[in-house]
Amino acid sequence: MAINARASVETGSQRECYLTSTALEVCKFWYEHVAELVYAHGLEPCPKGCGFDSHRAHQNLQSSLRSRRSRVPQGLRVQVPPRPPNNISMIDIIKQKLTDKNSFKIVYLGDSITSSAWLHPNWRDIIEYVLEDKLMEEFKDWKIPSWGIRHINSGFDGSTSQDWLDKVQTQVINYNPDLVIVMGTSNDSLLKITPQQHSENIRKLLDELEKAVDNIVFCTDIVGGKDELNQTYEPYFEELVKVFPHNKVHFLNLYKELEKYDVSKFFTLINNFGNPANNLKPGEIDFVHPNVLGNAYIAKIILEQVFGIDFNPEKYLEDLSKSIMFPRY
């Protein structure tokens, strides 16, 4: 790939240009290896970009840039290929995958907040509906998003971070997902896993996922409906946030995001079986598992911060209460 790279320095209203390199050839690893070298040395890419043709090992360009940098005036602007965008939206990623292979698989890994088999619509149901609805606007053929996006529930009631490590290969990676969303878990605090073990398990889990999955979102556990529960989770939360940033993982602090709302409205479910692990007797209000409104707000946060889609829980649930088949949001 031939590059005409130029450097310039502004002096008052004048701009002097210096030809720093010509016909340098780079291989397909240009963006990953060489561009990082240029940016790391504080050189700005020319907004006009440049052209490419042919190939050679990227080391040639690296050494060339090193040797030329010492002879270029301070304040220069070096023309190099633009850095590949690191803010490509998840919607664009999904659209590209659907265009290329008519398939996009999302695996959800978590505990009972993720499985939510006893509540509908839960936050996963809502994300599935909204993604399909949104992408129908992007494709002329409604079957592309409707048939192409698959949602796989790998939520396990009562599971811990150690359980996730044990199951990540068979229940996540083996599905060959395009996106994995992990949520939780406060169960570690109930089952004698220390905060340090919790954070280390999460770190190991993410390391394993990154070997096989391109897009990963990690969400903290949600805030509960009882202060005692939240106080128990706080040490785990404090250790967990130290794991991030973690390479390419998108970290979503659901715990703090949900605190912005009146969470008392999210915990109204009556648990007719009880939950001994949380000292919950049959017939009492469940302060661990959110109702439909709480799930709608979980979906709102994920839709807006991961997928860039605005979502109004009240509008959605209002339409749903009126038996509108395709609720607005």
N, C-alpha and C positions, 0 to 999 in steps of 0.2 A: 504494500500500500504506500504510494508516494505521498509525502507530506511537504507542503511548502509552508514552513514555520517561520513566522516573523516576530520580531520583538520591537517594541517602540517605547519611547520615553517622551513625556510631554514636558516642554520648557515654555512656560507662559502660554501663548496661543499657538505656538508651533509644535509640530510633532515630527520627531526624527525617527525613521525606521531603519532597522538593522536586520539584514538577512542572516538569521542565525543557523538555518539548516535548510537543505533542499533535497528532495528525492530520497528522504529517509524511508526505509521500508520497515513495516511492523507486521507482526502476526496477529492472529485473531484474539490474542490475549492483551491487546493494547489497552482496552478500557480497564481491565481488572488489575493489570500490573504497572503499565507505564504511566497512564494518566494519574494514578495515585502518587507516583513519584513526583510528577510535576506539581500537583496540588500540595503535596507535603512540603515542598520547598517554597511555598508561598507565591507561586506564579499563577496569574489569572488567565483563564482561557479567553481567547478573542471571541466575542459574541457571534462573529460571522462564520465561525467554524472553518473547515478546510476539506480538501478532497482526498480520496483514497484509491489506490489500485495496487495489486500484487501483494506478496508476502515475504517476510524474512523474520528471523528470531527477534523477539522484542528486546533482547539484550543490546542489540546494535543501537537502538534508539535510546535506551537508558544511558549507555556510555556516552553517546553523542550529546545528549542533553546535559549530562554532568560536565563534559569538557567545555561546552559552550556557555554554560551558566556563569562561569567565572569571568568571561570576557564581555558579558552583557551589562549595560549601565543599570544602576539601581533604579527601581520604579518601572521596570519594563513590563510590557504586556506580551506574553508569548501566545502565539496562535497554535492551539492544539485541538484535537477533536473534543467537542463538548463532553463533559462528564455525563455518563448515562444517568437519567433522572432517577433519584432515589425516593421520589414521592409519587410514583405511579400508583394510581388509585386501585383499590382492590376490585372495584367494579370493572376497570379496564383490564385487569388481569383475568377476571372471569370471562369477560367478553372475548379476549384473545384465545383463551383455552377452548371456549365453546366454538369459536370460529375454526380453530386448528384441528380439534379432535372431537367436537360435539360432546364433550364431557367435562364436568368439574365436580369433584368429590370433596365434601366437607365432613370431617370427623369431629365429633364433639366428645371430649374426654373429661370426666368429672365424677362427682358423687351424686346424691339424690337431687340436688338443685339442678343438675344437668339432665339426669334421666327423666325426672318429672312425669313419669308414666301415669300418675294419678291425677294430673291436672291438664286441662286443655281449654283454650290454647295456652301453652307454656311459651317461654321465650324462644325456644328452638322452633316451634310451630310458627311463631310470628316472623322470625327471620326468614324461614323458608318461604312463607307467603309473600313477604315484601320483596325479597330478592327476585323471585319469579315474576312478580308484578312489575318491578322496575325494569327488568331486562326484557320483558315483552315489548317495552317501548323502544328498545334498541334494535330488536330483530324483527324483520317482516314476518318470519315464521314463528308463531307462538310455541311450536313444539321444541324449538332449540333450547330455550331455558327450562321449559316445563319438563321435558324428557332428559335434558342434558345435565342438570344440576341434581346431584344426589346427596342427601343428608343422612349421615350414619350416626346413630346414637350409641356412643360407647360410655354412657354414664352408668355408674354402678352404685346403687344405694349402699350407704355405709362404708364406702371404700376410702382408703387412705392413700397418701402419696407413695407408700411402699407398694400397695396394690397396683397403682398405675405403672410403676416401674416393672412389675411382674407381667403386666398385661400389654405394655406399649407395643411390643412386636406383633402379637397375635390380634389385638383388638384395635390397633391404629395403623401401624406401618404396613401390615399385610394388605390393607385395603387400598394402598397406593394413593393416599389422599393428595389433593392439591392444596388444601388448607386444613389446619388442625386448630381448633379452639379448645383450650384447656381452662377449666374453672375450678378454683378451690384449693385446699379443702380444710375446713375447720374440724373435720373428723379426727385429724391427727391429735388435736388437743384432748380428745375424749378417749383415745386409745393408746396413750402412753408413748407417743412419738414426741420427742423433745422438739422445741423450736429450731434448734441447730440441725437435727436430723431432718426435719421438715424442709428447711431451705436447701440442704444438701441433696435430698431426694429430688426436689424440683430442679435443681441445677443438672443433676444426672439425667433426669427425664428430658429436659430441653436439649442436652447434648445428644442424646439418642435420636430425638426427633429431627434435629438439624442435619443429621447424616442422611436423612431420607425424604424430608419434606421441605418444599421451597417457602411456604408461607405458614407462619405459626403465630398465634395470638395466645398470650397467657393472661387470664383474668384472675385477680385475687378472689377470695370468697366474698360473698355479699355481707353487708351489715345485717345483724339479726334484730329481732323485735324485742329483745330483752337485754338490759345492760349487763347482767351477769354473763351472758353468752359472749357479748362483745369484749368484755374485760378478759375473758379466758382466751379469746383469739388474738388479742392485741400483741402479746409477745411473739406469736407466730407471724403475724403481719409484719412486725418490726424486723424480724430476721429475714423474711421473704423479700422485702423490698431491696435488701442488700444484694440480691442476685442480679438485679437489673441496673443498667442496661445489660442485656445478654445477647451479643451478636445481632442477628437479624430478627429476633423475637419482638413482636409488638406487645408491649406491656400495657395492660389496662387495669387501672386501680378502681375496680368496682366498689370496693369497700368505702372508699372516700367519695366516689361519685354518687353513690346512693344516699350518703349522709346529707346530701344537699336537699333531699326531699323529706316530706313527713312520712317516715317509714312506718309509723303506727297504722297507716292505712293499708300497708302491704301485708300485715299479719293478722288475718281474721279467720283463717281456716280452723275448723274444729277437727282435731285429730281423734277420730272415734276409736282408734286402737291404742293410742298412747305411744310414747317413745321412752323406754326406760333409760337409754343412754343419756337423754337430756332431762331426766326426771319429770317427764310429761305423762300425766295420767289420762286414761281414756276420757274423751269428752271435753278436754281442756283446749284452749286456744294454742295452736302450734306457732311458736315464736321463732322457729328455725326455717320453715318452708313458706315462702311467700305465696299469696293468692294470685289470681289472674292479673290484677292491677300491678302487683309487684313484679310479676314476670314481664308485663308489658314495659315497665320501666327498665328492667334489665335489657330487654330487646332494644329499647330506645338508645341506651348508652352504646351498645355494641354496634347497632346500625349506623349511628352517627359518627362514632369514633373509628370504627374499623372499615365500614363500607361507604361512609360519606353520604348517607341517606337520612334526610330529616324524617322524624317519626313523632306523631302526636298520639300518645297512649289514650287520652280521653276521647279523641275523635274516633279512633279505631274501635274502642270498646263501646262507644255510643252506637255506632253503626252495627256492631255485632249484636248488641242488645235488641236491635230492631230487625234482626234476622236478615240483614243485607248480606247477600252472598259474597260480594267483593267489597269489604269495608274500606273506607277511605282512611288515610293517615297523614 
